[in-house]
Amino acid sequence: MLEKYPQLAFSISAATRSPRGNEVNGKDYYFMKVDEFQQKIQKGEFVEWEMVYEGKYYGTLKKSWTGSGRITGVPYWTLM
């Protein structure tokens, strides 16, 4: 999709779970502890977030949308 639409950029989700296999922090997900994730919720640092499983949070950080993160195009994310 990125090759067809170069104005798009992949949005990296934040997650409180541990990395799986070869997943890399900051590339595949922003991995963080539950308390750090909850602090970011309280500070309003997420565009969206959800507790998908008990104690397992996932979300999209605002920095992924504002350009202060690694994204320089229009962000998109995949739904699982």
C-alpha positions in Angstrom: 0.0 0.0 0.0 2.8 2.4 0.8 4.4 1.9 -2.6 1.0 2.7 -4.3 0.2 5.6 -2.1 3.5 7.3 -1.0 1.6 10.1 0.8 0.7 7.4 3.4 2.8 6.4 6.4 2.5 3.4 8.7 1.3 4.2 12.2 3.1 2.3 14.9 0.8 1.2 17.7 1.6 1.2 21.4 1.1 -2.1 23.3 1.6 -3.3 26.9 2.3 -6.9 25.8 5.8 -8.3 25.5 7.5 -8.4 22.0 6.9 -11.6 20.0 9.6 -13.3 17.9 11.6 -10.6 16.1 9.4 -7.6 16.9 11.4 -4.4 17.5 10.4 -1.6 19.9 9.7 1.6 17.9 9.4 -0.3 14.6 6.7 -2.9 15.1 5.1 -1.5 18.3 6.0 0.9 21.1 6.2 -1.6 23.9 5.6 -0.2 27.3 4.6 -1.2 30.9 0.9 -0.9 31.9 1.6 2.0 34.3 3.4 4.0 31.5 0.5 3.4 29.1 -2.0 4.5 31.8 0.0 7.7 32.4 -0.1 8.5 28.7 -3.9 7.9 28.8 -4.2 10.4 31.7 -2.0 12.9 29.8 -4.2 12.6 26.7 -1.3 11.3 24.6 -3.4 8.8 22.5 -5.6 9.3 19.5 -7.3 6.1 20.5 -6.7 3.3 22.9 -8.4 0.1 24.2 -7.9 -2.5 26.8 -8.2 -5.5 24.4 -7.6 -8.2 27.0 -7.4 -7.8 30.8 -4.3 -5.7 31.5 -3.3 -5.6 27.8 -3.6 -2.2 26.2 -3.2 -1.1 22.6 -3.4 2.4 21.1 -2.2 5.0 18.7 0.0 7.7 20.1 -0.8 11.3 19.0 2.9 11.8 18.2 2.4 9.3 15.3 -0.1 11.7 13.8 1.4 15.1 14.5 4.8 14.6 12.8 6.8 14.8 16.0 7.3 11.0 15.8 8.7 9.1 12.9 5.8 9.6 10.5 6.0 12.2 7.8 3.0 11.3 5.7 -0.7 10.7 6.3 -0.8 7.9 8.9 -2.8 4.7 8.5 -3.0 1.6 10.6 -4.2 -1.9 10.2 -7.1 -3.4 12.0 -6.8 -6.9 13.4 
